[in-house]
Every structure is written in C-alpha cells, then in structure tokens.
C-alpha cells in the first residue's frame, strides 16, 4: 500500500481537500501509476457541482493525466514498471463488439463498474481516514498514485513532456478528433466553432490541419479571440453583437451556412444554433460539449429533411490505446500543438485555484 497526497472531493459543491490517502496495490489486470501531471477539465467541475447523475462521493476526480507505471497486477502484458503512460477514460479492450467495430471508439468492457466509481471487480483501491474513496472515469488523476484497468492505459513515448501530453488524455484529443474523425472536415470547407475553450481551440486546430479555408470562432468572451486566431480561426464573432440569432448571422456571412459546425460548450440552445447555421443539403454539425443530465435538444425536423446531419463525438472518435500514442508522436513531430494550450502551471496543492481559473475563462 502506498501513502500519498490526493485531492479528495468529500461532497458535492465543496472545494477539493488535499489529504493523505492509501492506494492499494494493483490486482489482476490492473496498473498502478505515479501521476506526474494532471489537468483540470469542465467534466471534473460538472461532477463536483453535484449535477452529474453518475457522480458519487467521496471521490478522487481527474481524467487528464500522465505518469509512470509504478507496478502491474497479475496478467498485465501491455505495460511494465517504468513505462510512460496516459490513463484513458475510454478504454480499448479490443474484444467487445464496440472495439471490433471500426465505426466507434466506445469500448463497453468496464463501462458499468467505471460509472459506479469502482474497479472492474467492484471495489476501490483508495482509502482515506478509514473510508473508501470512489474512482472517477476509471482514471482518478488527482492523486499522486492511481490504479487503473490495464485496458485503460496507453503506453507513450518516454521522451514526451508529461506536463504537456497529459492534455491528450481528454480535451485536445476530443476537439482535434471531432474535426478529423467525426466531421471529416475537407480541404476548402467553411467551419464554425462554438465555444473557444480548450476543446474549441483543438477543433480549430483540427479544421486547419484538415485544410478548411474559413474557420469562424464564436464566443461571448472576446478575450479568447486572439488565441483562437493563433490556432487557425480566420475570424471571431460574438452572438451578443447582433440583434439577429447567431445562426442567421452565420448563414448570411457564409452564403447559406457553414459546411461543418461544432458545439464545444454543452449548451442545448447553442447545439440548435450550431445545426441551424449549417448549409442546406450537406451541412454537418457535431456535438462535442456535454450537456447537463436530463436536458434535451430540439430543432425543426425540416432542418434534417433538407439535408443537414447532426452527429456527436466522444474522445474525438479515437480508439484510445491505439491512437493516444500516435497523437503523442504527432505532437513530438510538431504536427499538432499542445504547449500552446497550457495557460497556467500550478503546484498540486493549488488545485482549487486551477478550477477558479477555468471557471473565470482564464
């Protein structure tokens, strides 16, 4: 058993608490990882807020991490002690019908136990002050050591800087994949990206790499425009600058609508606007943002009858074990940006400040 520091969420709506926790050794087909760097994501904040129906407390949050394998359980063959890895919230077992289908990356092997905050055998590896602490998204990267299933880990280039590539565990991979895998953006196309946070910037990067000729960034926070343009946005607009709806504005700007649109916020009203900003006959809109539980999307069916397509994406459509190492290689060869996404680097015990910076749009 390893004793180490972790940021524990004791209950919903309260700040994280830095505690000493005990991390049990890995059981069969499990891997214990020393987490070197982690990032914070809106999904962590969503669960912490209490709005997540799958949220269970007390829990160690975090799903964008990178580290070194400390030890492996019985039967683990893909990684060994000392390997550099990224934990994966969408695993890849290679055996279930989802893994065998090239159309999806949504491995279901451990979905039920992962959603309940426990390891595949139904128990937790974390304790604190004599209490069992739940796992989160199968990763729990807000701990100096964590235990994950062996299908939830990608071995990556040992030379990669972990304080950067941890971001490939969720946000960057999600946005980039939404453009290149889910939408399959084509050269010369016109794209609109709603929400210019980390995921939106990654979508812009993906659209640019795919050869889009016009990429319109949309956000009410104009402080985000300069960064968006650095990533490839050709122009940025705010929905608050016109009396017309944002979809009307975009349809006028683009002679009938955009070829591809992306919703990177998790707002059902914006999801509708993103679809309706698409061009009749061929426009494709991808939902990337995660809306709160129980919310529903709406549009007039005629929008779809007249040739628009509504799609969604999880982790950018990447089959995780296969593709995360390739994404790290693309970063190392400077094909994709990662460093530019990092705005602040804080010590672990300032993790609540990191959440404040995220909420304030900084």
C-alpha positions as CSV (number, residue, x, y, z in Angstrom):
1,X,0.0,0.0,0.0
2,X,1.3,3.4,-1.0
3,X,0.5,6.5,1.1
4,X,0.4,9.7,-0.9
5,X,-1.3,13.0,-1.5
6,X,-4.6,13.3,-3.3
7,X,-7.3,15.9,-3.8
8,X,-10.4,14.4,-2.4
9,X,-13.9,15.6,-3.2
10,X,-15.7,14.7,0.1
11,X,-19.1,16.1,-1.1
12,X,-20.7,17.9,-4.0
13,X,-20.3,21.6,-4.2
14,X,-17.3,21.9,-1.9
15,X,-13.7,22.6,-2.7
16,X,-11.3,19.7,-3.1
17,X,-9.3,18.8,0.0
18,X,-5.7,17.7,-0.1
19,X,-5.5,14.6,2.0
20,X,-3.1,11.7,2.6
21,X,-4.7,8.6,1.0
22,X,-3.8,4.9,0.9
23,X,-3.5,3.4,-2.6
24,X,-3.8,-0.4,-2.6
25,X,-1.6,-2.5,-5.0
26,X,-3.0,-3.4,-8.4
27,X,-5.0,-6.6,-8.7
28,X,-5.1,-8.8,-11.8
29,X,-5.3,-6.8,-15.0
30,X,-4.7,-3.5,-13.1
31,X,-1.9,-1.0,-13.3
32,X,-0.7,1.4,-10.6
33,X,0.6,4.7,-11.9
34,X,2.7,7.5,-10.4
35,X,0.9,10.6,-11.8
36,X,3.4,13.3,-12.8
37,X,1.0,15.9,-14.2
38,X,-2.7,16.4,-14.4
39,X,-5.0,19.0,-16.0
40,X,-8.5,20.1,-14.9
41,X,-11.5,19.8,-17.2
42,X,-15.1,21.1,-17.1
43,X,-16.2,17.4,-16.7
44,X,-14.4,17.3,-13.3
45,X,-16.2,20.5,-12.4
46,X,-19.5,19.2,-13.6
47,X,-19.3,16.1,-11.3
48,X,-18.0,18.2,-8.4
49,X,-21.0,20.6,-8.8
50,X,-23.4,17.7,-8.0
51,X,-25.2,17.9,-11.3
52,X,-23.8,14.6,-12.6
53,X,-26.3,11.8,-12.1
54,X,-23.4,9.3,-12.1
55,X,-21.4,11.3,-9.5
56,X,-20.6,9.5,-6.3
57,X,-18.8,10.9,-3.2
58,X,-16.3,10.9,-1.6
59,X,-14.2,10.6,-4.9
60,X,-10.9,11.4,-6.4
61,X,-11.6,13.3,-9.6
62,X,-9.3,13.9,-12.6
63,X,-9.1,12.3,-16.1
64,X,-6.4,14.3,-17.9
65,X,-3.1,12.8,-16.6
66,X,0.2,11.4,-17.5
67,X,2.7,9.4,-15.4
68,X,5.0,6.4,-15.0
69,X,3.9,2.8,-14.3
70,X,4.8,2.0,-10.6
71,X,3.7,-1.6,-10.6
72,X,1.4,-4.0,-12.5
73,X,-1.0,-6.7,-11.4
74,X,-1.1,-10.3,-12.5
75,X,-1.7,-10.9,-16.2
76,X,-0.7,-7.4,-17.4
77,X,1.3,-7.7,-20.6
78,X,0.9,-4.4,-22.5
79,X,2.8,-2.2,-20.0
80,X,5.5,-2.8,-17.4
81,X,7.1,-0.9,-14.5
82,X,8.8,2.2,-15.7
83,X,6.7,2.7,-18.8
84,X,5.5,6.2,-19.6
85,X,1.7,6.2,-19.9
86,X,-1.5,8.2,-20.2
87,X,-4.6,6.8,-18.4
88,X,-7.7,6.5,-20.6
89,X,-11.3,7.3,-19.5
90,X,-12.5,5.5,-22.6
91,X,-10.7,2.2,-22.6
92,X,-10.0,-0.2,-25.5
93,X,-10.3,-3.9,-24.7
94,X,-10.1,-5.0,-28.3
95,X,-12.6,-7.7,-27.6
96,X,-16.1,-6.2,-27.2
97,X,-18.4,-5.6,-30.2
98,X,-17.7,-1.9,-29.9
99,X,-13.9,-2.3,-30.1
100,X,-14.3,-4.7,-33.0
101,X,-16.5,-2.2,-34.9
102,X,-14.4,0.5,-36.8
103,X,-17.3,2.9,-36.5
104,X,-17.0,3.6,-32.8
105,X,-14.4,4.0,-30.0
106,X,-16.9,3.4,-27.2
107,X,-15.5,0.3,-25.5
108,X,-18.1,-1.1,-23.1
109,X,-16.0,-3.7,-21.3
110,X,-15.8,-1.9,-17.9
111,X,-18.5,0.8,-18.5
112,X,-20.8,-0.3,-15.7
113,X,-18.3,-0.5,-12.9
114,X,-16.5,2.6,-14.1
115,X,-19.8,4.6,-13.9
116,X,-20.2,3.4,-10.4
117,X,-16.8,4.7,-9.3
118,X,-15.2,1.3,-8.7
119,X,-12.6,-1.0,-10.3
120,X,-13.8,-3.9,-12.6
121,X,-14.0,-6.2,-9.6
122,X,-16.5,-3.8,-7.9
123,X,-14.1,-2.5,-5.2
124,X,-12.0,0.7,-4.8
125,X,-8.2,1.0,-4.4
126,X,-8.4,4.2,-2.5
127,X,-9.0,4.8,1.3
128,X,-8.7,7.9,3.4
129,X,-9.3,8.3,7.1
130,X,-10.7,4.8,7.1
131,X,-13.3,5.5,4.4
132,X,-13.5,4.0,0.9
133,X,-13.0,6.7,-1.7
134,X,-14.5,6.2,-5.2
135,X,-12.6,6.3,-8.5
136,X,-13.6,8.7,-11.3
137,X,-13.9,7.9,-15.0
138,X,-11.6,4.9,-14.5
139,X,-8.7,7.3,-14.0
140,X,-8.7,9.5,-10.9
141,X,-5.6,11.5,-11.8
142,X,-6.0,14.0,-8.9
143,X,-3.8,11.6,-6.8
144,X,0.0,11.2,-6.7
145,X,-0.7,7.5,-7.4
146,X,-3.7,5.9,-9.0
147,X,-4.8,2.4,-10.1
148,X,-6.5,1.8,-13.5
149,X,-7.6,-1.2,-15.5
150,X,-4.9,-2.4,-17.9
151,X,-7.3,-1.7,-20.9
152,X,-7.4,2.0,-19.6
153,X,-3.8,2.8,-20.3
154,X,-1.8,3.9,-23.3
155,X,2.0,3.5,-23.4
156,X,3.6,6.6,-24.9
157,X,7.0,7.9,-26.0
158,X,9.2,8.2,-22.9
159,X,10.7,11.4,-24.2
160,X,7.3,13.2,-24.1
161,X,6.9,16.1,-21.5
162,X,4.2,14.8,-19.2
163,X,3.1,18.3,-18.1
164,X,2.0,18.8,-21.7
165,X,0.9,15.5,-23.1
166,X,-1.5,14.9,-20.1
167,X,-3.8,17.2,-22.1
168,X,-4.1,14.4,-24.8
169,X,-6.0,12.4,-22.2
170,X,-9.2,14.4,-23.0
171,X,-9.6,17.9,-24.3
172,X,-7.1,18.2,-27.2
173,X,-7.8,14.7,-28.5
174,X,-11.5,15.3,-28.3
175,X,-11.6,18.5,-30.2
176,X,-9.0,17.5,-32.8
177,X,-10.7,14.2,-33.4
178,X,-14.2,15.8,-33.7
179,X,-12.8,17.7,-36.7
180,X,-10.7,15.0,-38.4
181,X,-12.6,11.8,-37.4
182,X,-16.2,12.6,-36.7
183,X,-16.9,15.5,-39.1
184,X,-14.1,14.5,-41.6
185,X,-13.6,18.2,-42.5
186,X,-12.5,18.6,-46.1
187,X,-10.0,21.0,-47.7
188,X,-11.5,24.3,-48.7
189,X,-14.5,24.0,-46.4
190,X,-16.1,26.6,-44.1
191,X,-16.3,25.7,-40.4
192,X,-17.9,27.3,-37.3
193,X,-16.7,26.5,-33.8
194,X,-19.0,27.5,-30.9
195,X,-17.0,27.9,-27.6
196,X,-13.3,28.8,-27.7
197,X,-12.1,26.9,-24.6
198,X,-9.5,24.2,-24.8
199,X,-11.8,21.8,-26.8
200,X,-12.9,24.5,-29.2
201,X,-9.3,25.5,-29.9
202,X,-8.5,21.9,-30.6
203,X,-11.4,21.7,-33.1
204,X,-10.0,24.8,-34.8
205,X,-6.6,23.2,-35.0
206,X,-8.2,20.1,-36.5
207,X,-10.1,22.1,-39.1
208,X,-6.9,23.9,-40.1
209,X,-4.9,20.7,-40.4
210,X,-7.8,19.3,-42.5
211,X,-7.4,22.2,-44.8
212,X,-10.5,24.3,-44.0
213,X,-10.4,27.7,-45.8
214,X,-12.6,29.6,-43.4
215,X,-12.9,28.9,-39.6
216,X,-15.3,31.1,-37.7
217,X,-14.8,31.1,-33.9
218,X,-17.9,32.0,-31.8
219,X,-17.7,33.1,-28.1
220,X,-19.2,35.8,-25.9
221,X,-15.7,36.2,-24.2
222,X,-13.7,38.3,-26.6
223,X,-10.6,37.8,-24.6
224,X,-10.4,34.4,-26.3
225,X,-10.3,35.7,-29.9
226,X,-6.5,36.3,-30.1
227,X,-5.8,32.7,-29.0
228,X,-8.4,31.3,-31.4
229,X,-6.7,33.1,-34.3
230,X,-3.3,31.8,-33.2
231,X,-4.8,28.3,-33.6
232,X,-6.2,29.0,-37.1
233,X,-9.5,30.8,-36.7
234,X,-9.9,33.2,-39.7
235,X,-12.4,35.4,-37.8
236,X,-14.3,35.5,-34.5
237,X,-17.7,36.8,-33.6
238,X,-19.9,37.2,-30.6
239,X,-23.6,36.3,-30.5
240,X,-24.2,39.4,-28.4
241,X,-23.1,41.8,-31.2
242,X,-26.2,41.3,-33.3
243,X,-30.0,41.5,-32.8
244,X,-30.3,38.5,-35.1
245,X,-29.8,35.0,-34.0
246,X,-26.2,33.7,-34.3
247,X,-27.4,31.1,-36.9
248,X,-28.9,33.9,-39.0
249,X,-25.7,35.8,-38.8
250,X,-23.6,32.8,-39.9
251,X,-26.0,31.9,-42.7
252,X,-25.6,35.5,-44.1
253,X,-21.8,35.5,-43.6
254,X,-21.3,32.3,-45.5
255,X,-23.9,32.4,-48.3
256,X,-26.3,29.9,-46.9
257,X,-24.4,28.4,-43.9
258,X,-21.2,26.6,-43.0
259,X,-20.2,23.1,-44.2
260,X,-19.3,22.0,-40.7
261,X,-20.2,23.3,-37.2
262,X,-19.1,22.2,-33.8
263,X,-20.7,22.8,-30.4
264,X,-18.0,22.8,-27.7
265,X,-19.9,24.2,-24.7
266,X,-22.6,21.7,-23.6
267,X,-25.5,24.2,-24.1
268,X,-28.6,22.7,-25.8
269,X,-29.6,26.1,-27.2
270,X,-26.2,26.5,-28.8
271,X,-26.4,23.0,-30.2
272,X,-29.6,24.0,-32.0
273,X,-27.9,27.2,-33.3
274,X,-24.9,25.2,-34.5
275,X,-27.1,22.8,-36.5
276,X,-29.2,25.6,-38.0
277,X,-26.0,27.5,-39.0
278,X,-25.2,24.6,-41.3
279,X,-25.7,24.7,-45.1
280,X,-28.8,23.1,-46.6
281,X,-28.1,19.9,-48.4
282,X,-24.8,18.9,-46.9
283,X,-24.0,20.7,-43.6
284,X,-22.8,18.6,-40.7
285,X,-23.0,19.7,-37.1
286,X,-21.0,17.8,-34.4
287,X,-22.0,18.0,-30.7
288,X,-18.8,17.9,-28.6
289,X,-19.9,19.6,-25.4
290,X,-21.6,17.5,-22.7
291,X,-25.0,19.0,-21.6
292,X,-26.3,18.6,-18.1
293,X,-28.4,15.5,-17.2
294,X,-32.0,15.5,-18.4
295,X,-31.6,18.2,-21.0
296,X,-32.9,17.7,-24.5
297,X,-32.1,19.1,-27.9
298,X,-34.7,20.4,-30.4
299,X,-34.9,21.7,-33.9
300,X,-37.5,21.6,-36.7
301,X,-37.3,18.2,-38.4
302,X,-37.2,20.1,-41.7
303,X,-33.7,21.1,-40.9
304,X,-32.7,17.5,-41.2
305,X,-35.1,16.6,-44.0
306,X,-33.4,19.3,-46.1
307,X,-30.0,17.6,-45.8
308,X,-28.3,18.6,-42.6
309,X,-26.6,16.0,-40.4
310,X,-26.5,16.0,-36.6
311,X,-23.7,14.0,-35.0
312,X,-22.0,13.6,-31.7
313,X,-18.5,12.5,-30.6
314,X,-16.8,11.2,-27.5
315,X,-13.0,11.5,-27.1
316,X,-12.9,12.6,-30.8
317,X,-13.7,9.1,-32.1
318,X,-10.1,7.9,-31.3
319,X,-9.7,4.2,-30.4
320,X,-7.7,5.1,-27.3
321,X,-5.0,2.5,-26.8
322,X,-4.1,2.6,-30.5
323,X,-4.3,6.3,-31.1
324,X,-3.1,8.2,-28.0
325,X,0.5,7.1,-28.6
326,X,0.1,8.3,-32.2
327,X,-1.2,11.6,-31.0
328,X,1.8,12.0,-28.8
329,X,4.1,11.2,-31.8
330,X,2.2,13.9,-33.8
331,X,2.9,16.4,-31.1
332,X,6.6,15.4,-30.8
333,X,6.9,15.9,-34.6
334,X,5.1,19.2,-34.3
335,X,2.1,18.2,-36.4
336,X,-0.3,19.2,-33.6
337,X,0.0,21.9,-31.0
338,X,-0.1,21.0,-27.3
339,X,2.2,23.5,-25.4
340,X,0.0,26.4,-26.6
341,X,-3.0,25.1,-24.7
342,X,-1.3,25.5,-21.3
343,X,-2.1,28.8,-19.7
344,X,-1.1,28.2,-16.1
345,X,1.0,25.6,-14.3
346,X,0.3,25.3,-10.6
347,X,1.6,23.1,-7.7
348,X,-0.8,20.3,-6.8
349,X,-2.0,21.8,-3.6
350,X,-3.3,24.9,-5.6
351,X,-5.7,22.7,-7.5
352,X,-8.8,24.7,-6.3
353,X,-7.2,27.8,-7.9
354,X,-6.9,25.9,-11.2
355,X,-10.7,25.3,-11.1
356,X,-11.3,29.0,-10.3
357,X,-9.1,30.0,-13.3
358,X,-11.1,27.6,-15.5
359,X,-14.5,29.0,-14.3
360,X,-13.3,32.6,-14.9
361,X,-12.4,31.7,-18.5
362,X,-8.7,32.4,-17.9
